[in-house]
Amino acid sequence: MLENRANPGATKAANFYSRKSYISFAGHVYLYGLRDHNIMRNALYERSGGLCEKCKQPLGIEWHWHHTQKTFGGRRCDGLCCALALCVECHNAEHGREF
């Protein structure tokens, strides 16, 4: 289960605000605290260019961070590798329910 444990070197280099946030040996990112989540959310928005990564329509103010996969123990990876910026309609369609 080494893959899911915190990688001290990568975690230190990431310079997280929360002492609980970490990067695993497998490269997955686990975030705690609003500051670390907001930084990653902003990076996700920038990566998308302000467009839904599914339908390519402008995201607008209300957009959702869709986690594309779960990792070890059912915990969600908060890294860009496992995330999509989706409009509300596409996120609802992705899950088959409203958020």
RAJOLIN-V48181 format. One record per backbone hydrogen bond with DSSP energy under -1.0 kcal/mol. NH is the residue of the N-H (numbers start at 1). CO is the residue of the C=O. Records with the same first field share a line. If there is no record, write none. Layout:
BEGIN
NH = CO, CO
END
This chain:
BEGIN
4 = 1
5 = 2
7 = 23
11 = 7
12 = 8
13 = 9
14 = 10
15 = 12
22 = 30
24 = 28
25 = 5
26 = 3
27 = 24
30 = 22
37 = 33
38 = 34
39 = 35
40 = 36
41 = 37
42 = 38
43 = 39
44 = 40
45 = 41
46 = 42
47 = 43
48 = 44
50 = 45
51 = 48
52 = 57
53 = 85
56 = 52
59 = 50
64 = 86
66 = 84
68 = 82
71 = 75
74 = 71
75 = 72
78 = 29
82 = 79
83 = 80
84 = 66
86 = 64
91 = 87
92 = 88
93 = 89
94 = 90
95 = 91
96 = 92
97 = 92
END
